[in-house]
């Protein structure tokens, strides 16, 4: 988990580097505004398993599915996650940032059978 604010090409390189490191089965990228171009470019120039994800509800509503899993003790988080992730998760939905929580929701949905709204 990492928060990356970078120019377009640096974001592409970051995604490629993380893919090389972790060899994911799917790379879900929120496909709105700027990120839609990221999806298009990665699909055009790589063989990475990229899918565009369209948000279907607000972030708080999207989080309820994984929130229930947390409450049931069904989620394990690596102790290697950065402290900012824990602060954001524990402060959600009133924390200053919520992008990592949203990424967690998409990762959780990608691991299950829920429809990602892929395009």
N, C-alpha and C positions, 0 to 999 in steps of 0.2 A: 504494500500500500504506500503510495507516494503522491503528494500533491505537486503537480507540475504546472507551472505557468511559464510557457515558452512560446517562441515563434512557431509558426506552422511546421516548418521542416524539422525543427528540434523535437516537436511532439511526435512526428512520424518516426524519427530516429529512436526516441525513447520507447515507443511501442515496439519497434523492431527489436531493440535490445532486450526488453523484458520478455518478448516472445522467444528469443534465442535462449534466454536464461531459464525460462519456466516451461517452454514447449506446451502451451495451452491447447486444449481441444477447441476452444472458442474464445474469441476476443470480442466482447460486447462494447460498442461505443455508442453513447447517446447520440442520436442522429437528429440534432436540431441545430440551427444556425451554423456557426463555425465548424462544429464537429461533423456535420454532414459532409463537408469537404474532406475531412480526415478519412471517413469511411470510403468515400469515392476514390481517393488517391491510393489508399492501401489496397483496395480491391483491384485497382488498375495496375499497380506496380509491384505487387507481391503476391505470394501464394498463401498468405496468412489467413487463418480461419476467422475473418472479421465479419461481424454482423452489425447492422445498424439497429439500435433500439430506440423506439419512439415511446416517450413517457405517456402513460395512459391516465394517470391521476396525479394528484399533488404528492409531494414527497412524504408527508406524514401518512397519508393513506397507503402509499406504496410500502411504507415501512412496517405496517401492521402485521403482515405475514411473517416476517423474520422476527418481529418483536415477540410473537407467540412462541416461536422456536427458542428464543432466549429464555423466556419465562419457564419453559419446560425443560431447560437444561440441555437442549439439543444442539447448541452451537458451541464450538470450540474455537477460540481465537489464539493464534500463535503468540507467545510472549515476545516474539521478535518484531511485532508490529510497532510502528513508531508511537511515541506518547501522544502526539497530536491526534492520532486516530482514536485512541481511548477517550481523550478529552472531548472530541467531537461527538463520539457515540454516546457518551454519558451525558452530554449537554444537549443532545437533540431533543426537541426541535428548536430550542432557544439559543443554541451556541452560535458563535459568530459565523461559522462555516458548517455546511452540511453536505458538501460534495463527496466526501469519503463515505458517509452513511449511504448516500444514493448509490455509489459504486458497490458497496456491500450488498444492497438490495438487488442490483442487477446481477451480481455474481451469484447470489443465492438463487435467484430465479433461473439463471443459466444452468445451475447444477441440477435443478429439479425439472419437472415436466411442465411447469408453467410457461405459457406463451410469452415470449419476449417482445412481441410486436415487431418481429424482424421484417426487414424489407430488403 
